[in-house]
Amino acid sequence: MYMSDGSDLDDVWATGEIFDDEEVLHEHWTPESVPERESERDEIIRGLRRAFRGEAPKNMFLQGKTGQGKTATAQHVLEMFEQRADQQNLDVDTVYVSCANHKSSYKVACDIVEQYMGENPYGHGQHKVFEMMFDVFESLAEIVVVVLDEVDSIGDKHDILYSIPRARKQGDVKNTKLGIIGITNDSTFLSNLDPKVKSSLYDSVIQFDAYESEELQQILSRRADRAFVDGAVDDSAISLCAAFAAQDKGSARQAIDNLYEAGEVALDHADDLIIDDHVREAEERVEKRYITQSINGLTIQDQATLTAMVSVSVDGDEPARTRRVYSEYSNLCSEIGVNKLAFDRMRDHLLELDMIGIIDGKKRTGDGQGGEKYYWEMSTDTGTTIEVLESISRLDDVIDIVVSSSQNSSITNY
């Protein structure tokens, strides 16, 4: 059996001299501060400072699409909050939960109990689990801030959001004052809460709007100074990374991912300076990887809804009303053997696709037919999306029909 000595792979193995500290480009790395979010930071501080007057902190929701610095800003403020509390001998603690993998209030409560008691109470009744959760809060501090990141993942039963703000009044806690910081990527989450939850839950909604190109340049410049060796990144490349992200989602995460990938591209080409050409190639790679990961993680109903949206895009009908997308969806369901959902349920899938950034939905006044209506268009590159959908055997034939039947396709790859 022939085995290569590896000499033909030397270029692939080459590490070059581009990166200095890659850690600062990783998603889990948290910056010491987020200067571009000073006004949002100050709003969070105003909500927390009530604790220094002996009151419970405000219940706050940080709202905005992914990559807008919500979590980083909250973590930065909470670190300052705990430091100041120590200086003033105020007994505070923070409980952080990522709700991304918890599809219910019950599972979030189980996570909190497990974090502090070392054993997951899953299997006990919800009343018992909530009782254990409140025992945890009582054992921690006089003031406890509960951070529920990606809180929109908990589904449509919001018991935990109702119970925590009312815990002291209901006698679930006696000595501890509780506040919630909810972080959500879903702009519809708060409006869909049960009225009784709304009335007891939030005092403040802090909106994190999409970053502008100049702000993204500042963020990238700070990261680049630490991530790469001196002189390894052309200023123009940083500007281009920022411009690509600003034109798309305004996401700092997207801009950082593009810059990181541009460094990898430069290594692939044995270059020691990251330039615009590397950024362009990196942007294509990142886009393809993101679309592939997103689509492969979708349910078949999500995929059918997305295929319908692609068909609308290929026909040049964007932005399209929900009814237009539903018409395409209805036809596709019979072709791929999927049960057709009702109109409202299909729209829910459009909203889910919007939340993860594959499509974009905006409300605007309808064409003389009542109030505001949703209009939808692709957020990801349609050609790349088609390429990924074609790799799904159940959709392959349908995608071929969608593309070939279009008389006015604007998709460059097809």
C-alpha positions as CSV (number, residue, x, y, z in Angstrom):
1,M,0.0,0.0,0.0
2,Y,1.4,3.4,-1.0
3,M,1.7,6.1,1.7
4,S,2.7,9.6,0.9
5,D,5.6,11.0,2.8
6,G,3.6,14.2,3.2
7,S,5.9,16.4,1.2
8,D,3.2,17.2,-1.3
9,L,1.1,18.6,1.7
10,D,3.7,20.9,3.0
11,D,1.8,24.0,1.8
12,V,-1.4,22.8,3.6
13,W,0.5,22.2,6.8
14,A,2.3,25.5,6.7
15,T,1.5,27.7,9.7
16,G,3.2,30.9,8.4
17,E,3.6,34.0,10.4
18,I,0.2,35.6,10.3
19,F,-1.5,34.9,13.6
20,D,-0.2,36.0,17.0
21,D,-3.2,35.3,19.3
22,E,-6.1,33.6,17.5
23,E,-8.1,33.3,20.7
24,V,-9.4,36.9,20.4
25,L,-11.1,35.9,17.1
26,H,-13.0,33.0,18.7
27,E,-16.7,33.3,19.4
28,H,-16.3,32.5,23.1
29,W,-13.8,35.3,23.7
30,T,-15.3,38.3,25.5
31,P,-13.8,41.7,25.0
32,E,-13.0,43.8,28.1
33,S,-15.4,46.5,26.8
34,V,-17.6,47.4,23.9
35,P,-17.1,51.1,23.2
36,E,-19.6,51.0,20.3
37,R,-22.4,50.1,22.8
38,E,-21.9,52.8,25.4
39,S,-25.5,54.1,25.3
40,E,-26.8,50.5,25.7
41,R,-24.3,49.9,28.5
42,D,-25.5,52.9,30.4
43,E,-29.1,51.8,30.1
44,I,-28.2,48.4,31.7
45,I,-26.3,50.3,34.4
46,R,-29.4,52.4,35.2
47,G,-31.4,49.2,35.6
48,L,-28.9,47.7,38.0
49,R,-28.1,50.7,40.1
50,R,-31.4,50.4,41.9
51,A,-29.7,47.6,43.9
52,F,-27.5,50.2,45.6
53,R,-30.7,51.9,46.9
54,G,-31.9,48.6,48.4
55,E,-34.3,47.8,45.6
56,A,-34.4,44.8,43.2
57,P,-32.7,45.5,39.9
58,K,-34.9,46.3,36.9
59,N,-36.1,43.4,34.7
60,M,-34.5,44.2,31.3
61,F,-34.5,42.7,27.9
62,L,-31.7,43.2,25.4
63,Q,-33.1,42.8,21.9
64,G,-31.4,42.7,18.6
65,K,-30.1,40.2,15.9
66,T,-27.2,38.0,16.5
67,G,-23.7,39.5,16.6
68,Q,-24.8,42.9,17.9
69,G,-22.8,42.7,21.2
70,K,-25.7,42.0,23.5
71,T,-24.1,39.3,25.6
72,A,-20.7,40.9,25.6
73,T,-22.1,44.2,26.8
74,A,-24.2,42.5,29.5
75,Q,-21.2,40.5,30.8
76,H,-19.1,43.7,30.9
77,V,-21.7,45.6,32.9
78,L,-22.3,42.7,35.3
79,E,-18.5,42.5,36.0
80,M,-18.5,46.2,36.9
81,F,-21.7,45.7,38.9
82,E,-20.1,43.0,41.0
83,Q,-16.9,44.9,41.5
84,R,-18.8,48.1,42.7
85,A,-21.0,45.9,44.9
86,D,-17.8,44.5,46.6
87,Q,-16.5,48.0,47.2
88,Q,-19.8,49.0,48.9
89,N,-20.2,45.7,50.8
90,L,-23.4,44.9,48.8
91,D,-24.1,41.2,48.6
92,V,-24.8,40.4,44.9
93,D,-24.4,37.4,42.5
94,T,-25.2,36.7,38.9
95,V,-26.7,33.5,37.5
96,Y,-26.1,33.0,33.8
97,V,-28.0,30.4,31.7
98,S,-27.7,29.9,27.9
99,C,-31.2,28.8,27.0
100,A,-30.2,27.8,23.4
101,N,-30.6,24.1,24.2
102,H,-33.4,24.4,26.7
103,K,-36.8,24.3,25.0
104,S,-38.8,25.0,28.1
105,S,-38.9,27.0,31.4
106,Y,-38.6,23.6,33.2
107,K,-35.3,22.7,31.6
108,V,-33.9,26.2,32.3
109,A,-34.8,25.8,36.0
110,C,-33.2,22.3,35.9
111,D,-30.0,23.9,34.5
112,I,-29.9,26.5,37.3
113,V,-30.3,23.8,40.0
114,E,-27.7,21.6,38.5
115,Q,-25.2,24.5,38.3
116,Y,-25.4,25.1,42.0
117,M,-26.5,21.8,43.5
118,G,-24.4,19.5,41.3
119,E,-27.4,17.3,40.4
120,N,-30.0,17.7,37.6
121,P,-33.5,17.4,39.1
122,Y,-35.0,16.4,35.7
123,G,-37.9,14.1,36.3
124,H,-39.3,15.9,39.4
125,G,-42.5,17.9,38.9
126,Q,-42.1,21.6,37.8
127,H,-43.3,22.9,41.2
128,K,-40.6,21.0,43.0
129,V,-37.9,22.1,40.5
130,F,-38.9,25.7,40.8
131,E,-38.8,25.4,44.6
132,M,-35.2,24.1,44.3
133,M,-34.3,26.9,42.0
134,F,-35.6,29.5,44.4
135,D,-33.6,27.8,47.2
136,V,-30.5,28.3,45.0
137,F,-31.3,32.0,44.7
138,E,-31.8,32.4,48.4
139,S,-28.5,30.7,49.1
140,L,-26.5,33.0,46.8
141,A,-26.9,36.6,47.8
142,E,-29.2,39.4,48.8
143,I,-29.4,40.6,45.2
144,V,-29.4,38.0,42.4
145,V,-29.4,38.9,38.7
146,V,-30.6,36.1,36.5
147,V,-29.3,36.3,32.9
148,L,-31.3,34.3,30.4
149,D,-29.3,34.3,27.2
150,E,-31.2,33.4,24.0
151,V,-34.4,33.3,26.1
152,D,-36.5,33.1,22.9
153,S,-35.5,29.4,22.8
154,I,-37.7,28.4,25.7
155,G,-40.8,28.0,23.6
156,D,-44.3,29.4,24.2
157,K,-44.6,28.5,27.9
158,H,-43.0,31.3,29.8
159,D,-43.5,30.1,33.4
160,I,-40.0,31.1,34.5
161,L,-40.5,34.6,33.2
162,Y,-43.7,34.9,35.2
163,S,-42.4,33.3,38.4
164,I,-39.0,35.0,39.0
165,P,-40.3,38.6,39.0
166,R,-43.1,37.6,41.4
167,A,-41.0,35.3,43.6
168,R,-40.7,37.7,46.5
169,K,-44.4,38.7,46.4
170,Q,-45.4,35.0,46.2
171,G,-43.2,34.0,49.1
172,D,-40.9,31.8,47.0
173,V,-37.9,33.8,48.3
174,K,-37.9,35.8,51.5
175,N,-34.6,37.6,51.7
176,T,-33.3,37.7,48.1
177,K,-34.3,40.4,45.6
178,L,-34.3,39.1,42.0
179,G,-33.9,40.8,38.6
180,I,-33.9,39.3,35.1
181,I,-31.8,40.3,32.1
182,G,-33.3,38.5,29.1
183,I,-31.3,38.4,25.9
184,T,-33.1,37.7,22.6
185,N,-32.4,37.6,18.9
186,D,-36.1,37.4,18.1
187,S,-37.7,40.8,17.6
188,T,-41.2,39.2,18.0
189,F,-40.5,37.4,21.3
190,L,-41.6,40.1,23.6
191,S,-44.8,41.0,21.7
192,N,-45.8,37.3,21.8
193,L,-45.6,37.0,25.6
194,D,-48.7,36.3,27.6
195,P,-50.2,39.6,28.9
196,K,-49.9,38.4,32.6
197,V,-46.2,37.7,32.0
198,K,-45.7,41.1,30.4
199,S,-47.4,42.9,33.3
200,S,-45.0,41.5,35.8
201,L,-41.8,41.0,33.8
202,Y,-40.0,43.8,32.1
203,D,-39.4,47.4,33.0
204,S,-37.0,48.1,30.2
205,V,-36.3,47.0,26.6
206,I,-32.9,47.9,25.3
207,Q,-32.6,47.7,21.5
208,F,-29.2,46.7,19.9
209,D,-29.4,48.0,16.3
210,A,-27.2,46.6,13.6
211,Y,-23.6,47.9,13.6
212,E,-22.6,50.4,11.0
213,S,-19.5,49.9,8.8
214,E,-17.4,52.4,10.8
215,E,-18.2,50.7,14.1
216,L,-17.3,47.3,12.6
217,Q,-14.0,48.8,11.4
218,Q,-13.2,49.9,15.0
219,I,-14.1,46.5,16.4
220,L,-12.0,44.7,13.8
221,S,-9.0,47.0,14.3
222,R,-9.0,46.2,18.0
223,R,-9.2,42.5,17.4
224,A,-6.6,42.6,14.6
225,D,-4.1,44.4,16.8
226,R,-4.2,41.4,19.2
227,A,-4.8,38.5,16.8
228,F,-2.2,39.1,14.1
229,V,1.5,39.9,14.1
230,D,2.4,43.5,13.4
231,G,1.9,44.5,9.8
232,A,0.0,41.3,8.8
233,V,-3.3,43.0,7.9
234,D,-3.8,45.7,5.3
235,D,-6.1,48.5,6.5
236,S,-8.1,48.1,3.3
237,A,-8.8,44.5,4.2
238,I,-10.2,45.5,7.5
239,S,-12.4,48.1,5.8
240,L,-13.7,45.5,3.3
241,C,-14.5,42.9,6.0
242,A,-16.5,45.6,7.8
243,A,-18.3,46.7,4.6
244,F,-19.3,43.1,3.8
245,A,-20.8,42.6,7.2
246,A,-22.5,46.0,7.4
247,Q,-24.2,45.4,4.0
248,D,-25.4,42.0,5.2
249,K,-26.4,41.7,8.8
250,G,-24.4,44.4,10.5
251,S,-23.0,41.6,12.7
252,A,-19.7,41.9,14.5
253,R,-19.5,38.1,14.7
254,Q,-19.8,37.9,10.9
255,A,-17.1,40.6,10.4
256,I,-14.7,38.8,12.8
257,D,-15.3,35.4,11.2
258,N,-14.5,36.9,7.8
259,L,-11.3,38.5,9.1
260,Y,-10.3,35.2,10.7
261,E,-11.0,33.2,7.5
262,A,-9.0,35.8,5.5
263,G,-6.0,35.0,7.7
264,E,-6.5,31.3,6.8
265,V,-6.8,32.2,3.1
266,A,-3.5,34.1,3.3
267,L,-1.8,31.1,4.8
268,D,-3.2,28.9,2.0
269,H,-1.6,31.2,-0.5
270,A,1.6,31.4,1.5
271,D,1.2,35.2,1.9
272,D,2.2,37.2,4.9
273,L,-0.1,40.1,4.4
274,I,-3.9,39.9,4.4
275,I,-5.3,42.0,1.5
276,D,-8.7,42.5,-0.2
277,D,-8.5,39.4,-2.4
278,H,-8.1,37.2,0.7
279,V,-11.2,38.9,2.3
280,R,-13.3,38.3,-0.8
281,E,-12.3,34.6,-0.9
282,A,-12.9,34.3,2.8
283,E,-16.3,35.9,2.6
284,E,-17.4,33.2,0.0
285,R,-16.1,30.4,2.2
286,V,-17.8,31.7,5.4
287,E,-21.1,32.3,3.6
288,K,-21.0,28.8,2.2
289,R,-20.2,27.2,5.6
290,Y,-22.8,29.2,7.4
291,I,-25.5,28.4,4.9
292,T,-24.6,24.7,4.9
293,Q,-24.6,24.5,8.7
294,S,-27.9,26.4,9.0
295,I,-29.8,24.4,6.4
296,N,-28.5,21.0,7.5
297,G,-29.9,21.8,11.0
298,L,-33.3,22.7,9.7
299,T,-36.4,20.5,9.9
300,I,-38.0,19.3,6.6
301,Q,-40.7,21.9,7.0
302,D,-38.1,24.6,7.4
303,Q,-36.3,23.3,4.3
304,A,-39.6,23.2,2.3
305,T,-40.4,26.8,3.4
306,L,-36.9,27.9,2.4
307,T,-37.1,26.1,-1.0
308,A,-40.4,28.0,-1.6
309,M,-38.6,31.3,-0.7
310,V,-35.8,30.4,-3.1
311,S,-38.4,29.8,-5.9
312,V,-39.8,33.2,-5.3
313,S,-36.3,34.7,-5.4
314,V,-35.5,33.0,-8.6
315,D,-38.7,34.3,-10.2
316,G,-37.6,37.8,-9.2
317,D,-40.6,38.4,-7.0
318,E,-38.7,39.7,-3.9
319,P,-39.7,41.1,-1.5
320,A,-42.8,38.9,-1.5
321,R,-45.9,38.7,0.7
322,T,-46.4,35.7,2.8
323,R,-49.3,34.5,0.6
324,R,-47.0,34.4,-2.4
325,V,-44.5,32.3,-0.5
326,Y,-47.3,30.0,0.7
327,S,-48.5,29.4,-2.8
328,E,-45.0,28.1,-3.8
329,Y,-44.8,26.1,-0.5
330,S,-48.1,24.4,-1.2
331,N,-47.0,23.3,-4.6
332,L,-43.6,22.0,-3.3
333,C,-45.1,20.0,-0.5
334,S,-46.9,17.6,-2.9
335,E,-43.7,17.3,-4.9
336,I,-41.5,16.2,-2.0
337,G,-44.2,14.3,0.0
338,V,-44.4,16.6,3.0
339,N,-47.6,17.4,4.8
340,K,-48.8,20.9,4.0
341,L,-49.0,23.2,7.0
342,A,-51.7,25.8,7.5
343,F,-50.8,29.4,6.4
344,D,-50.0,30.7,9.9
345,R,-47.8,27.7,10.7
346,M,-45.8,28.1,7.5
347,R,-45.4,31.8,8.4
348,D,-43.9,30.7,11.7
349,H,-41.3,28.8,9.8
350,L,-40.5,31.9,7.8
351,L,-40.0,33.8,11.1
352,E,-37.6,31.1,12.3
353,L,-35.6,31.3,9.1
354,D,-35.5,35.1,9.6
355,M,-34.3,34.7,13.2
356,I,-31.3,32.6,12.1
357,G,-30.5,35.0,9.2
358,I,-31.2,33.0,6.1
359,I,-34.1,35.2,5.0
360,D,-35.2,38.6,6.0
361,G,-38.8,39.6,6.9
362,K,-40.0,43.2,7.4
363,K,-43.5,44.5,8.2
364,R,-44.8,47.3,6.1
365,T,-48.2,48.6,5.1
366,G,-50.1,46.3,2.7
367,D,-51.3,47.3,-0.7
368,G,-54.6,48.8,0.4
369,Q,-55.7,45.6,2.1
370,G,-55.6,46.4,5.7
371,G,-52.7,46.8,8.2
372,E,-49.1,45.9,8.1
373,K,-48.0,42.7,6.3
374,Y,-44.8,40.8,6.2
375,Y,-42.6,41.0,3.1
376,W,-39.8,38.5,2.7
377,E,-36.5,38.2,0.8
378,M,-33.4,36.2,0.9
379,S,-30.6,37.2,3.2
380,T,-28.1,34.7,2.1
381,D,-26.7,34.4,-1.4
382,T,-29.5,32.6,-3.4
383,G,-27.0,30.7,-5.7
384,T,-25.1,29.3,-2.7
385,T,-28.4,28.4,-0.9
386,I,-29.5,26.5,-4.0
387,E,-26.2,24.6,-4.1
388,V,-26.6,23.5,-0.5
389,L,-30.3,22.6,-1.0
390,E,-29.3,20.5,-4.0
391,S,-27.2,18.3,-1.7
392,I,-30.3,17.2,0.2
393,S,-31.6,14.2,-1.7
394,R,-35.3,14.9,-0.9
395,L,-35.0,18.4,-2.5
396,D,-32.6,17.8,-5.4
397,D,-35.2,17.2,-8.1
398,V,-37.4,20.0,-6.9
399,I,-34.5,22.5,-6.8
400,D,-33.7,21.5,-10.4
401,I,-37.2,22.3,-11.5
402,V,-37.2,25.6,-9.6
403,V,-34.1,26.7,-11.3
404,S,-34.8,25.4,-14.8
405,S,-38.4,26.8,-14.8
406,S,-37.3,30.3,-14.1
407,Q,-37.4,32.6,-17.1
408,N,-35.7,35.5,-15.5
409,S,-33.2,34.1,-13.1
410,S,-30.7,36.6,-11.7
411,I,-28.6,33.9,-10.0
412,T,-25.2,34.1,-11.5
413,N,-24.2,30.5,-10.8
414,Y,-27.2,29.0,-12.6
